[in-house]
Amino acid sequence: MSRTKPTWLGPNFETDLKRNKAVKDLVRSAIEQAVAEHRAGARPIETTPAPLLAKLTSSLGDPEGPRASAAAELALVLCAYCIAEGRVLKLLPPSTDLQTTNRLSGDRAVSQYVSVVLKRYNIPATDGAMQSSTYRGGYQALQASDPAVGEFLVWMAGADLEAVNGLFTRLARSLAEQELAFAELPALEVDAFGFVAMRALIERLRAKPSGGAFEQYLVAALLSEEFALAHPSWRVGTKSVGAPDTSARTTGDVEVRRKQRLEYAIEVSAHDWRDKVGQAAQTARRTHAQQVTVVAPAPGLTSDHLAVAVAEAGAPAGVDIAVVDLGAFLDAVSSRLRPVSRAAAVRAVHRHLVTWGRTRPDLVAHLVEAVNALGLTSSHPSASSPKGIAEPVARLRSLSSESDDELVVEVGRGDLDVVLGWVEGRLGERG
């Protein structure tokens, strides 16, 4: 049964394209002003955030380190639409029928643009709050992981424009409070990331004491690129190096999941492997993981050494604990990647350092210095593609070129969302 998509275009604009440009300008100006006020030490007018604001921005104050808030970004964008239109839009379904689509035309591209603006200031941000298929059927999606979105929509349905404007300003201020100055990663010369060059970069990073940050984020980033190409339905997660395993959202330092199912956990250390075997056993007991791998320096490791260490750690029966030398592990994963994926892994390491290493800007600076010193930067960055589009396009092209005409291949949702968002943005630019 066909449905008519509501048109939300108000009298202020002739086309959706002009309205979306106005929304982008509104959000960019609000963030820029909020960042300037934050740098100047200005204090918000309201010292105690409203309950709704606190829920929308809760992940920004995570004790493990600020995390992106898709709910805050979505609310910021929808408030901006209302301000641009000069009226509070009715974005809830007209009845209890949640199948009705009340999506604003072009919101996907707008949300992606907002994320880019936030990341310019190293503010934790998604890749676009509306890039996910979660809101395909409307903003009040039953599968939305953050209930604050639903509360926001209900609140907005009864709010006036002044209240929406106030929330918009306070959301911008809350996001701006997370702004930090880090060394920006320059444009990378993707073709320069051969195995030898990547090995040289890894050696430079590991030479600087980082409390295990470089080691953990390299493992996570390289593995993530490998699985993105070979098994897009599998995903690799990591956490702040300083966060204890008992409070972290990941099973170990790094985890590999197939959809929601945990395949195995990884404990990473920059020091001797023996220090991590006991932690691997604790991880298995705490999470019921059946396989835990320790990735750490392991010179001269023998099966006898490992058997004794596992027995002393008291690993639960049936749990498979493995130990792999850190350098060998990084080499093995890197050797299976192409230059474009190695470059993408370096960007991921930079992103992890900015997201979780917010007290160690020196680590970010060291990464940037190493990339520059090894000649891995590009003096001619592509102007036709937004940051981040090159890697998913390369992976999709690789999948296409390696398959026959009848083979169906898996495509990661993240890659598909980035490419579709870019396509939508280009179509909007052409009117």
N, C-alpha and C positions, 0 to 999 in steps of 0.2 A: 504494500500500500504506500503510495507516494505521500510525502509530507511537504508542506510549503515552509521554507525557512523564513523566519521573521526578518524583516528589514529594519535595521536600527539606525539608518542614516537620517540624521536630523536636518533641520533647515540651515545649519551653519556651513554645510559643505556640499559641493556639487557631486563629488565622487568619494568612494571608499578610500581611494588612494590619498586624496587630500586630507581626509580625516585622520588616516593612520599616520601620515607625516606629522600632523599637528600633535597627535598623541606621543609620538616619539620625541618631538621637540619639548613637550611638557615634561616628560619623565627625565630626559637628559638635563634640562635646566634645573629641575628640582634636585636631582642627585648632585650636580655641580655646585649648587648653592649650599646644599646640606654638607657636602665635603668641605667647602670653604669655611663654613661656620664651625665645623668640627675642628679643623686645623687652627682656627683662631681661638679655640677654647670656649666658644659660645655654648651656653647651656640651654637645653630645650625649655620651652615655656612650661610644659607640664613635667614635673619631676617624677611623678608616679604614672606609669603607662596604664592605659585602660585595659581591662581584662581581655578584650578582643585583640588589641594590639600585642599584648604579651603572648597570646596564643599564636598569632600569626608569625611572630618573630622568635619563638621559643628556641629554635635550633641555632639561632645566631649566638645565643648565650650558653651553648653546650659546654659543660665543664671540661670535656675532652678537647675542646677547640671549636671555634665557630664553624657551623655547617650551613650550606646554602638552604634557603627556605623557599620552596616552590610556592607555598601558600602566600608568603609576603610579596613575592614577585607578581603572582597572579592578581592579588588584591591591589597592588600598586598600579598595574596596567588597567584594570577595570575602573578604578577610581579616575585615572587619567582620561579614559573614554568619556566618563560622565562630565568631567570638567570641560573637556573639549566641546562636548555637545551642549553644555550649559543646562543640563537636566540630569536627573537620576534615572538611569536606564533600568528597565524592568527585565532583569536577566534570569529570574526564576521562571520555571515553566508555568504557564497560565493555570495549570491544575496539578493534580498529583501524578499526572502522566509524565514520568521522567524520560520517556522516549522522545519527547519533543526537543528539537535542537535549537537552543537559543544562543548559538555561537555568533560572535561578532566577526564580520568578514575581515580577514587579514590579521587577526589577533596572534596567530602563530608566528608570523614574521615580526610583528611588533615585540612579542615576548622574547624572541631571539635577539633582537636589537638591544632591548633593555639589559639582557644578560651580558652582552658585549660591553655596554657602558659600565656596568658594575665591575666587571673584571679589569677594566682599565685602572681602577683604583684598588685592585687586589681585594675587593669585597667578595666574600664567598657567594657564588652564584651558580645557578643551574645552567644548562645549555639552552634554556628556553622553557619557562614554566608550562607553556602550552604545546611544546614539541611532543610530549607524550600522548599516546592514544587514549589516555585516561579520560580526557575531557571531550572526546570525539562526539559524544552524545549530548553534551551540554556541560555547563560549569558545575552543576550540582550532581556530580557523578557518584554513584553508589560505591564504586571501587576506589575512590580517592582515598589515599592513605592518611591524609591530614584532615580531621574533622573540622579544623578551624576554617577551611574554605566554605563549608556549608554554613557555619555560623556567620561568616562574613556576608554571604549572600542574603541570608535572612535579615541580618542587621541593615544591609543596604536597601532592602525592599521597603523599610520603614524610615529611612533617613532622608534628611533634606540635603541640598547641594552643599550648604555650609559645613555640615558634619562630614560629608564625603571629602571635601577639600581639606578639612582638618586631619582626617585619618591619612590622606595622601601625604601631607606634609610630615606627619609623625613617622610614617613608614619610611619615607626618604631619609629622615634623620636617624632612625634606627639602623638602617643599612649603612649610612655614612659613618656611623660610629665604629664600623669594622674596617674602615679604610686604613691601609698601611702602605708605606713606601718600600717596595722591594725592587731589586734590579730586574728590569724587564728582559725576558729572553728574546734575543734578536731573531730575525727571520733566518731559518736554517736552510742550508744548501742540501736538500734531500739526497741528491746523488752522491754526496761526499761521505755518506754514512755507510761505508763498507765495513766488513767485519773488523779489519785492523784498526780503522779509525774509531769505531765504537769501543774496541778493547782499550785503546789509548785513553779515551775519555773515561771509561770505567776505572782505569788505574789511577787517573788523576783525582777522581772523586773519592775513591777509597783511601787515598793517601792522606786525606784531611780527616781528622777525628770529628765525627758527627753524632756520636752517641748511637750509632746504628741507623741513622736516618737515611743516608745515601744507600746503604746496603738493603734496607727493607724496601725503600721506594723503587730501587732498581729492580729487585725481584718482582714486585707487584706490577711495575710498568711493562717490563719485558714479557712477563707471563700474560698480561692482559692483551698485549698486541698479538701474541701467538694464538690465544684462544679466539680473539676477534676474527681471525682469518680462518682458523681450522674448525672451530666449534662456536659459532656466534650465539648459540643458546646457552653457552656457559659464560660465567662472568667471574672476574677476579676482584676481590675487595681487599682493602687494607685499612689501617687506622693510624692515629697519631702514635709516633714512636714512644712518647711519654705516657700513654694511657695504659693502665694495668689491664691485663686480659679479662679480669673479672668484671670490669665495667664497660669494656669495649663492645661494640656492636658486631665485630667480626670474631670468628671462632678463635683465631690465632693472630699472629702478626699479619699474615696474609691468608686468605681463604679462597677456595675455588668452589663455586656452586653451579650446578646445572639446574636452571630455573631456581626453585627454592631449596632443592636438595643439596646438602653439603657433600661434596665429593672428597675433599681432603683439606686439612689445615696445614699451614706452614709456619714454623717458628724460625725467625731470622736473627742472626747475631753476627756482629763484627769481630767477636772474640772466639775463644776455643769452643768447639762443639759440645764438650762435656757439660758446660754450663746450661745448655738448652735441653738436654735429654730429660732432666727432671721436670722442666716446664712443659715439655711435650706430653709427658705422662699425666701431669695435672690437667692439661687441656683436654686430653682424652677422657679423664674421669669426669671433668666438669661438663663437657658438652656431648659425651657419648660418641665422639668422632671415632671412626674405625681405622682411620689412617692419618698419621701426623708425620710430617717430614721436617727435619731440622736441616736448615741451610746455613752453614757456618764454616769458618776455616777448619779444615780437618786434615792437616798433613800427617802422613803416615798412618792413617786410619786402617785398622784391620777388622775383620769380622769378630775376632776374639775380643778386641777392645770394645766393640759395639755391643756384643752380647752381655758382657759384664756390666756396662753402663745401663743398659735397658733393664737388666735384672735388679740392679741397685735402685733404679728409679721407681720400681714397683708398678710398672705399666699394667693396666687391666688386661685380663686374658682376652686374646683375640684381637688386640689392637696392634696394628702394624706400624712400628716406629722406624723410620728411615733416617739416615744421615748422609747428606751430600755436601761435598766441599763447595764453599760459596763461589770461589772463582770458577770452578768447573761448571757449576750450575749456570752462572751468568753466561759463560762462553757457549754452553750447549744451547740455551734458549736463543741467544743472539745469533748463533750460526744458522738457526732455522728461519730467521726473519729476513726480509728484504730491506734495503736502505730506507724506504719510506716508512716502514714500521719501526725501525730503530729510531728515526727522527721523531716519530710520534711518541715513542717511549720516553725520549728526553723531555719532550713537552710535558708529558705526564709527571715525570719526576719534579719538574719545576712547579707544576700545579700542586702536587702533594706538599712540597716544601712551603709554598705560600699558604696553603690551606691549614696545615698542621704545625709547621715550623715557625710560627709567628713570633717566637722569641729568638729565632736564629736567622736574621737576615744575612748573616755572613755566609751561611750555607748557600743561599740563593746567589749571592755575589760570586762565590767560588764556582758554582756551576756555570754561570755566565762567562766568567773569566776563562774557564777551561774550554768552553765552546769556541770562544774567540781565539784563544791561543792555538788551537788545533786547526784553525781555518775552516770550521764547519758552518760558518754563517754565509748568508747570501746577500749580495749587494743589490740584487734586483728582485725583491719580493713581488709576488704576483699581485697585481692590482685588481684582477678580475674575479678573484675568489676570496670570500671572507676567511678569517683565521679559522683553521680547523676543518675546512672542507676538503683539503688535498688528501688527507689520510683515508677518510672513508671512501672517497672516489677511487683511490688506488686499490683499496681492498676489494671493492665491488668489481672493478675492472679485472683484477686478478682472478676473482672467482669466475667471472664470465669467460675469460680467455682459457681457463684450464678445464672447462667443462664442455661436453659435447652438446649438440642441439637439443637432446631430449632429457638431459640430466637436470633435475631440480636441485638447487643449492640453497643452503641456509644463509640468510642475511640477517645480521644483527639489527635489532630495533634501533639502537643508538645511531648506527651508520645511516639507516634509512631515514630517520627523523632529521638528521643534519642535512642530508641531501635534499629531502623534500622541503625543508625550511628554506634552503638556499634557492631552490627552484621557485617556490612561492614568492620569495622576495624579488627575484628577477622578473617574474611575470607582473608583479605589482608595479615595478619600476617602469615597465613598458606600457602600463595602462591597459 
